[in-house]
């Protein structure tokens, strides 16, 4: 047996002699007086002397034991494991749950929180190594928990503790670094519950070493339930907090294009976001941007309020087609893992756009094609293809296009409508431009379909717009939508030159649905909808209720919208908005599976994978198998953030690069943590011992056995009760006689 506060023994144990000393002093206080009647009492005392002495001796022993129990309880006794064998616990199994999420990289005083956690593991090993030989060790890191569910094996699982194993684990700890995952306590607790149940005669002791970040313990009810189940399977549960105090941190949370990537040579607006996890504002935050290894102008954040996340825009142009990457980085602070964010994409030479022109003169397609690709030295990034409605019969080709526009198309057959709905539902963008050729009954019955189809609202008939005489109000009134950014500004007069003569009116009974899937982006001067957006599955539809071409029809010219000086900009924004989901980039988090699917006919079965950053010199070669004409390249779980590079060998042409960006999860850098009281509140009803890692030293034995403080308290209470009863029985009390 050992003691947590061994110094108290030297002070308290001499107090055990205090009851004996008081007893001896009381004996000296009596004077001997002889008188006749006393002879009868002396004779009675002689006959009962042994029983009286026995009761006095027992009373003295109980009082001495009570003092001893108080001293031992305050000294914190710990029952060593060899004594545990005598009460039936023949084997002790130490289950060490080690938090290695990237918040544990929190630095202070030349060390990290993770280093503190490793120090505690070493302490447990040192204390356990000097006890009995019947001990086992299981070391489970938080980042390993998810891999266990996939069939992986523990690195150190239920192994017999000996000097060789101690040396092996200590060697592992020296090389061990925190992961870049955001693995929380629930995963590791569930993994611990999935381990084999303790054998007969085995005492399992669980140690959970973590920083107890507030964000990770938000699901306190589920954690409390699972932790309670783990405690029921164990002899003891120790929670060891490895962080000393809260430290501020700033993190990059997002880096992505605003509306999908653009083609080579086309300017793309990117958005980068930074979060302040401090309790005070952060000022003058400097963010460096690197494109393919070349520095771009830095992004500045003047002030970020506590707990706030702010975004800034910046422009990027990828000059050539192929693989490109971006990197945003902050200055060094408490946690390094979230100071860098990566982006990677494959930039094409251009994006194909399908224009289905159903107008009688075929002029709508001409104006839109010219706006998207005027030719010459400009690089709009679009490759518009104008076709007649019959092209839609080639249903399998629709997925080749970034966006599809129907221009004054009269009607479609059932198969074509179904193909378009499937295209949009899977994330495609569809533009509907109405005109005089549109057959109103078909559009209402098949495309609107009581609000379930592609058309956002039921049509009534083409209507002439009559001016109200207010010259201050333009014919077109736009909202604050990205499509109409080009019309912003007080000095911008482009809306004033837009003239609308005819438009397709809507059924007067139609109201905007409350589900939020439909919204009006622009209206005419008389309040009638001009441009309406509808979400459909994963895609979107933009409907314009005015004919695109300015050429005269039977009714006359519908509008001069396509002749507006900024119409080419608007057309590019429109197609860019429609095709955003079809121009998505791959974004991965730590722990994701990195996979590629390649055509057997186009590529050789040999792929070289270059790992990023800290593993920059590590390279591996994969040889995938042929699976129905496809190579499924699986690089495994991404455990390192950065840009992963895949080098492919086409059967024809030069080698090809594919890049994948992997980033740490958002939020793990919030270093607010729970204290002892907060943890007790969230884990109410769970029996556990709480310790601070900073207060643990090699002289502490509290992690090397079973604490007996509670047992000593119960024994003290029993001794005091028994002492009171025996004192009453050994003393003289007169009997009160009632008449």
N, C-alpha and C positions, 0 to 999 in steps of 0.2 A: 504494500500500500504506500502511496505517495500523497503529498499534500500540495495544494495550489499555493497556499500562503504558509510556508513552512516556518517562517520566522515567528508566527504567532504561537507555535508550540513551545518555544523557549520561554515566552512570556507567560503563557497560560497554564502549562502543565504544573509548575510549582503551586498554583492555586488549588490543586487537588488536595493538598495537605491542610487546607483551611478548615474543613469540617472537623478533622481530627484534632486540630489545635483548639478550636472552640470547645469541643467536648472535654479535652483535658483541663482547660481553664475553668470550665463549669464545675469539674470535680473538686478543684482546689477552693472553690468559693463556699463549700458546705462546712459548717462547724460541727464537731462531735459533742452532743449533749445527751447524757444518760439520765433516764427517768423510768420509773417502775413499769408504767403501762407499755413502754417501748419493748419490753421483753417479748410480749405476744407478737408484735410486728416483726421483730428480728427473727423469731422462730418461723413466722409465715414467709418472710423473705428468704430464709435459708432453704425452706422447702421448694420455693419457686425461683431460686437464683439462676439456674441454668436457662430457663425460659426467658427470664428478664434480660439476661446478658445477650441471649441470641437475638431478641427483638432490638436491643440497642445496637448490636453489631450490624444487623441488617439495615437499620435506619441510618447508621453511619456510612455504610457502604453505598446506599442509595443516594445520600447527599454528596458523597465523593464522586459517584458516577455521574450525577447531574452536572457537577462542575466540569468533569472531564468531557461530557458530551457537548457542552457549550463551547469549550475550547476547540474540540475536534471539528464541530460543525463550522465554526468561523474559519478554521484553517483550510477548509475545502478538501476533504479526503477523496482520493481517487483509488478505486479498487483495480489493482493490476490484473492483467489477463491470466497469469498463472493461478491467481486466486479464483478467477472466474471459472476455471476448470473444475474446482471443487464444488461449485453449485450447479454444474451441469453444462456450462458453456465451454465445450471442448475446443471449438474453433472460432476465431474472430476474423471476420471478413470486413476489411476497410474498403468502402466504396467512395472513391474520390471523384466528385463532379467539378470539373475545372472550367470556368468561364474563359473562353479565348476569343470572344467577339471583339471587334476592332475598337469598341469603346474602352477596352482594357488596356489600350495603348496610351491612355491618359498619363502624361508625364509630369513628374514633380521631383525635385531634389535629386537629379541624376539617376532616377529610377522610374519605373512605370508601375501601374496598378497590376499588370500581368506579372511583373517580376515579384511583386509582393505576394501574389497568389502562389507562384512557384515556390517561394520561400516557405509558405505554410505547408505545402506538400512535402518539402524536405523535412520540416519539423516533425510532421506526422510519421514519416519514414524513420527518422532518427529515434523518436520515442518508441515506435513499435519495434524497432530492431533490437532494443535491449530487453524486450519482454519475452514471452514464451515463443517457442518455435511454431506453434499451431496457429498461424495467421496467414491470411490471403489478402491480396491487393488487386483491386480493379480501378483503373484510371480511365475515366470517360470525359473527353473534352466536349464542350458544347457543340463545336462544329462537326463532331463525329456523329451526333445523334441522328441526323437525317440519313447518313450513309448506312447506319445500322438497319433502318427500315428497308433499305434496298438490298440487304443481304451481306453487307460488309462485316468483317470481324474486328473485334477490339484489338488494339495493339497490346494492351496489358489488361487481360480479362481473367480474374479469378486465379491468379498464379500464386503458388506457395511463396511466402516471404522468406528470403534468405539474403545473405550478404551479396551474392551475385546479382539477385534481382534489384536490390537497393542500388548497387552501382550502376546497373543498366538504366533504371528509371532516372537516377540523377544525371546520367549522361544524356538521356533524352531531354530532360528539363533544361540543360545547358544550351542545347541546340534549338529548343522549342521556341517558336515565335507566335505571337498572337495571330489569329487568322484575320481575314478581311470580311468575314461573314457577320451577319446580325443575329446569329443564333441566340434564342432567348431561353429562359429557364423551363418553359413548358415542354419544349422538345426534349431536353435532356432528362427531365423528370419522367416523361413518358417512356423514354428509352431505358431508364433505370428500372421502371416497372416491368418492362419487357424482358429483363434479365431473368435467369433461372431463380426460382424461389430458394430461400435459405434452406440448407440441409438440416437434418435433425442434429441438435447440439451445436448449431452454428449461430453465433451472434453477429449480425450485420450492423455495422456502424457507418452512417452516411455523413459525408462532409461535402457541403455545397459552398464552393469558394467563388464569389462573384462581386461585382460592384453594385448590384441591386439598383440599376438605373430605373427611374420612375416609369419611363416609356415602356420598358420591357415587362413591368409588373402591372400593366393596366388591366390585363385579364386576371385580376386577383381571385375571382371566384373559382375559375377553372384551375388556376395554379394552386389555390388552397385545397381544393378537393383532391387533386393529384398528389400534392405533397403530403396530405393526410394519409392517403393510401400507402405512400412510400414509408411514412413513419410507422404505420401499422405492421409493415413487413420487417421493420428494423428494431434493433435494441435501442439505438440512439440516433438523433438527427442533429448535426451541428451546422449552423449557418455562419459562415465566416465572411465578414465584409472587408474587402481589400482596399477600398478607397478611403482616404482621410477626409477630404473636403472637396466641395464643388469648385470646378474651374471652368472658365468661359471657353467657348469654342465657336468658330465660324465655319460653315460648310457650303460647298457647291452642291446644289440639289438637282439642277437640270441644265442640259446643254443640247439643244435640238433645233431644227429648222421650224419656222413658224407654220408653214403649210407644206411640209414635205420637201424633199430635195429637188433641185432644178437641174437641168442638163448642163453639159460642159460649156463654159464661157458665159453662163447666165448668172446674174447676181442673185444671191439667196440671202434672205433675212434670217438670222439666227437669234435665238433667245437664250440667255443664260440667267440662272436664278441663284441667289445666295441667301442663306438663312443665318440669322444671328441667334445662337443658343445661350446667350448671356443674359444677365439680369439688368444690364445697363446698355445704352445705345453704343453701336460700333460706328466710328467715323472714319472717313477717308479710306475705304476698303479698295485696294488695288487688285485688279484681276488681269493676269496675263493670258493672252490668247496666242496659240501656235497652230499654224496650218501647214501640214506636211513638213514639219521641222523648221518652218520660217515664222518669225514673229510678226504678228499683226498689231495694230494699235490697241493699247490696253483699254479695258472697260473700267470705269470709275463708279463707285457707289459712295455718294456724299455722306449718307447717314442711314443706318439700318436700326430700327427700334428693337428693343428686347423681344424675342420670340417672333420677330417678323421675317417674312421671306419676300425679297424684292427681285424683280426681273428687269433686265436691260436688253436692248436690241443692238445688234451689230451686223455688218454686211460681210459676206464671204462670196468669192467667185472661184470655183474650181476650174482651172484653165483647160484641162484635158479630160477626156473620158477615161474611166478606170477607177481604181481604188484610191480613196482620199481619206484623210483623218484630221480631226481637230482636237486640241487639248486646251482646257481652261485650268488655270492653277492660281491658288492663293498663296500668300506668304505663310511661312511656317508658324504653326500655333500648337495648341495642346494635343490635338489629334491630327496626324498627318494623312490618314487614309482618305478622308473626305475633303482634302484640300485640292484634289485633282479630279477632273471629270473628263471623260473621253467620248469622242464621237467618231464613227467610221461609216462609210457608205460606198456603194458602187455608183459612180456617176456615168450615165449614158451620154451618147452624143446628142440624142434628142429623144423626145417622147412622142409616140404616134397618137394622133387624135382622129377619131372617126366622125365625119360630118355627113349626116344623112339629109340630103337636100330634096324635099318634096315639093318645092315651089314650082309653079308652072314654067317660069322662065329660068329656073336654076340659078337665080341671082343671090339668094341668101347665102349659099355656100361660098360664093365668090368673095363677098365682103368679109365673112368671118375668116376664110382661109387667108386672105390678104392681110388681115389684122394680126393673125397668129404667125405668119411667115411671109413677110414682104419681100424676102430675097435680098440680094446684095451682100454687104459686109456684116449686116446685123446677125446676131445669134440669139433668136428668141427661145430656142430649145424645144420647139414643137414641130412635129412633122404631120400637118393636117392632110387627111385623105378624104376627098369629097366623093360620095357615092350616092346612087339612087336607092330608094327604099328596098328594092329587091335584094340588095347586098345583105340585109339582115337575115336572109334565109340561111346564110352561112353562120349558124349559131356558134359553132366551135371557135370561130375567129374573134369573137367579141372580146374575150379576155386578153387579147393582144394589145388592146388600146388603153391608154391612160384615162381617157374620158370619151364619152359619146354625146353628140348633140343632134337632136331632131329638129330640122328647120322646116316649118310649115308642111309637115307630113300629113297627108289626108287621113290615112288609117293604116292599121297593121293587122295581120292575121293572128290567130290565137297563139301559134308557136312563136312568133316574133315577140309578142307581148310577154309571154312566159320567159323567153330568153333574156329580154331586157330587165324584167323584174329580178331574175336570178343574178344578173350582172350587178345590179345596184345593191341587192340584198347582201352580196358578198363583199361590198366595199367600193363598188364603182360609182362614178359620178355621171349624172345625166343632165343635159341641158335641153329644155323644151322651149322652142321659140315658135309662138303661134302666128297664124296668118290667115288669109282668106281661103286657103285650100283646106284648112282643118274642117273635118266633118264633126260638128258639135254633138250629135247623138252618140257616135262611136266613142268620142273622148269621155263623155259623161258616163256611159254605160260600162265601158271596158277599161279605160285608163283611170277615171275617178273611182268608180266601183264603190260608191257609198263610203268614200274616205279610206278604203283599203288598198287602192291602187297607186299608180305613179303620179297622177295629176293631183295637185294639192287642193283644188276647189272645182266645183261644177261650173261649166260655162253656160252663158246665156246666148249672146250674139255679138257680132262686131258692132261697135257703137262709136259715134263721132264725139270727140271731146270738145265741148264748147267752153271758151275762155270766160272767166268771170270778170275780166277787165282789170284785174289787179296785176299790174306789170311788175310789182315787187316780188310776186311769187312765181317761180319758174314752173314750166310744165311738168318737170320731174322733181320730186322732193325725196331725198335719200336719207337713210339712217346712218348711224355710226357703225357701219359694218366694214370689215376689211376689203370687201369688193369696191367700196366707194371712197377709199382713202385718197384717190387721185383728185377727187372733187372737194377735198377739205380746204379750209383757209378762206379768210375774208376777201382776199384779192383774187381768188380763183373764180372766173366768170364762165367756166365751161358749161355749167348747168343752165345758165341763162340763154345759151344758144341752142339748147335742145328743144325741139318742137315736136309735139305729138298731135296728130289729127284724128287717128282712129285707134281703137284698142278693143280687146275682147273683154266685154263686161262679164261679171260673175253673177250667178244666181243670187237674187236678193235675200234669199232665206239662209244663205251660207254664213256661218260664224266660225271664227278661228277656233279649232279644237283646243280643249284645256290640257291635253297631254303634253304640250310644249314641242311637239314634233314639227309644227308648221309655224312659220313666222313671216311677216311681210317686211321685206328689206327696202322697198322703195314704193312710193305712191305717185299718182298723177295729181295735178293741181286740184282736181275735183274730189280727191280722196280715194279714187278707185285704185286697187292694187296694180302696180307696174311690174315688180319683181317679187316673187314669193319663193321661199325655201321650204323644202320638206325633207325630213329624215326618213329613210326607208331602209330598215335593217341596219347594216353597217355602212351604207352609202348615203348619198344625198342627191336631191333633185333641185335644180334652179329653173323656175319657169318664168319666162318673160311674155307678157300678154300683149305685146306690140310686135308687129312684123319687123324683121331685122333689116331687110332691104329698103332703101328710100325710093325705089322705082315705083311709078304709078301702077295701081291695080284698077279693077272695075270701080272700086270705091274712091280711088285716088291714092296719093302717097300717104302711107300710114305715119311715118316719122322720119326725121333726119338723124336718128340716134347713131347709126353706123357711120355718119359723116362727121360726128363730133371729133374735134382734134385729139381728144384723149381716148377715143374709142379703142385704139390698139392696146393702150395700157389696160383699159378696163377688160378687154377680151382676154388678155394674158392673165390678169388676175382671176377672171372667171374660170378659165380652164385650169389654172393652177389650183383654185379652190376646189373645183370638182374632182380633180385627179389627185388630191393630197393623199388620200388613203391608198391609192394605187402606186404612189411614189414613196411609200414608207421605207424606212431604214430599219436595220436590225439593231435592237437594243437589248443588252443582256445584263443581268445582275450576277453577283458572286453566287455560285452554286448552280447556275443554269447549265443544262447540257448544250454543248456547242456541236451543232450538226450541219452538214451540207448534203444536198442531194444533187448528183451530177448524172448526166446522160452517158451511158456506156459508149454510145456511138461517137461522142464528141471528146471524151477525156480518157487519158491513160489511168490505169488503176494504181497510181502512186502519188500521194499527197504529202508534202512536207509541211509541218506545223511549227511555226516559230512562236515561242511563248514570250510574253511581254515583260517589260520593266526589270524587276529584280531577277527574273529568270531569262534575261535577254540572250544568254549564251546557250540556253537549253533548246534543243531542237529534236523533233521526233518525226519519223516517217510512218505514215499509215497506208495500209494496202486493203481497201474495202473490197467486199465481195459483190459480184453481180447479182442484183435482185430485180428480176423482171425488167432488165434493160436500164436499171438505175443503180448508181453507186450511192450508198448511204454512208457518208463519212461522219464518224462519231469521235470527236476529240475528247470526250469525257466531260466531267464537271469542271467548270471554270472556278478555280480557287485563287486566282491572282487577277487583280484588276489591271486594265491597260488595253492595248490594241493587239489582238491575236492575229497572226498573219498565216494564211494558207496559200501555199504555192502549188498551182495546178499545172498540169502538162496537157494542153489540148492535142488531139491527134493531128491537127493541122494548125499551123501558126505558132507564134511565140508563147513562152510561158505566161501564165496569168496569175494575178494576185487577187485574193479575196481577204478583206479585213473585217474583223468583228470587234466591236468595243464592249468591254466588260467593266462595269462600275460597281462600287460598293453601294449597299442599300441606303436609302434616305432615312434619316432620323436617328441612326445609331450614335451619331455624334452629339446628341443632346445629353449632356453629362449630369443633369439633375438626378439625384439619387435619393433613395429612402433612408431615413435614419432608423434607429432602434424602435422608436415609438410608432413610426409609420408602418414598419414591417410587422410589428405586433398587432396593429389594427387590421392589416390586410390578411394576416394569417391567424386570426382569432380562432381558437379551438384546436390548433395544431401544436403538439408538444415538441419543442425544439430548444436547443441551446444556442445563444447568440454570442459571437465573439468578434472583436476587432483584430484584424491581422497585425496592426501596428503594435498591439500590446502583447503579442506572442513572442517568446524568446525560447532558446534552447533549454532554459531551466524550467519551463512550464511543462507540467505533466498532465494538464487537464484534457489533452487530446489523446492520452495514452491509456485510458481505462474508463471505468464506470464511476461517475461522480456519486458520492454517498451523502451529500449535504441534506437532501430531503429525508433519507433514511435516518440520519442522525437526529433530525428535528422530531420525527415521529417517536424515536426512542427516548428523546428528552422529555417529550410530553408524557409518555408512559411512565418514565421514572419519577416525574414530579407528582403525578396522580398517585402512584403507589407509595411514594414517600409521605404524602399527606395522610393517606389511610393508615399507614403503619405508625406515624407519629401520633395520630389520634388514639390508636389502640394501645400504644406504649405509655401514654400519659394517664394521669389520674383525673377522673371526672366524677363529680357527685351526681347521684341519681335524684332527680326532682320527684318528690312524692306528692301526688295530687289527692286531696281529700274530697 
